[in-house]
Amino acid sequence: MVKLVAQPVLRPQTTTHSPARPLDPAPSSQDWRHGLPTLTGASLTLRELKLSDAATLLSVLTPDAVARFISTPPSTVEAFERFIHWTHRERANGRYACYAVVLHGTTEAIGLFQLRQLEKDFATAEWGFALGADHWGRGYFMEGAQLLVDFAVDTIGVRRIEARSAVANGRGNGALRKVGAVHEGVLRRSFTKDGRQLDQCLWAILADEWRQARAIWRPVVLH
């Protein structure tokens, strides 16, 4: 079974040159493009990716159970390092944000939450997410999703957040429904995975509806 996926997840970068900005920037500015703010929940933290996450992400995101419905993840530590370089460059350009999921009391990433621009100035965005199989069914998706959507709405100013999940991925679609996303239709043969063309469900969260509903969620603490 697959816990969660919203394609596209993981966009590995094939070039090997170093980014112009530091790899692990300290978010000293209110502008998230200078470094992502850390988002803290009751049991986990979302923080910007570090190069040291590469080996852990390789181990938790490449098993078949996790990778079944997501874009094919990088296949080596070096490829994950290139992906991490790429996430920092895209963040600095204001087009993309990628968070590592880290449980309190630990330092290793157990998964990812991503947000990418679909419309200029992030008015519309798409999110993607994946967690290591050992951490399914423990409420970590719900907590991380709330943190990410609050960040997207309150900090970036996103008005509409879309997610795409394979129709066959019942667990992932159930997670999106539970977090408050609205099913808007089916995108036929919109995702190719391992030579197969899969139909996807299109889900959306609107900022104004999220603000009305989020009184039930835990507060977000930004550091």
C-alpha positions, 0 to 999 in steps of 0.5 A: 500500500502507498501512504501518500502521493501527489504527482509530481514528486521529486524533480531530480536535477541532472547538472552537477554545477554548484548553486550560486547560493549557500546550500543550507541557508539560515532563514534570517529574512521574512522573505521565504526565497532567502531560506524557508522558515522552519514549521513546527508541529506537535510531533514533527518539524518541516525544515529546508532540505540539507545535503546530509538528507540525501542518503536518508531520502534515498533509503526511505523514498525509493522502496517500491511501496513508496515509489509506486505512484510518485515520479521516479525518485533519484536512484543514488545519493549523488542524484539526491544531492543534485536534487537538493541543490536544485530545490535551493535554486528554485526556492531562491528564484521564488518558484518552489519550496521543498521541506524535509519531514523530521520527527521531534527528537531526531535529525533524519528526514522521513519524507518530503512536502513540496510546493511548486508554482503553477501560476505567476507569483504563486497564485496557484500552486501544486503540492506533492508529498511522500513519507517513508513506509515505516511512518504510515498510519501515525498522523504525520501526513495530516500534521505536515499537510496542515503546516505546509498549507498554512505556510502556502496560504499565509506566507506565500499567498497562494490562493489555490493549491492543487494536488494530483493523485493516481485514481488507483492510489486509494490511500493517497486520495483518502489522505487528501480528502481527510485534509480538506481537499475537494475532488474536482475531477479525473485527469485521464492518462495524465501520469506515466509511470513505468511505461503505464499511463495512469488516470489521476484525481485532481484535488484542490484547496482554496485559501479562503475555505482553508482559513474558514476551516482551520480552527480545528488545526494545531497552530503553526510556530515559525522560527 
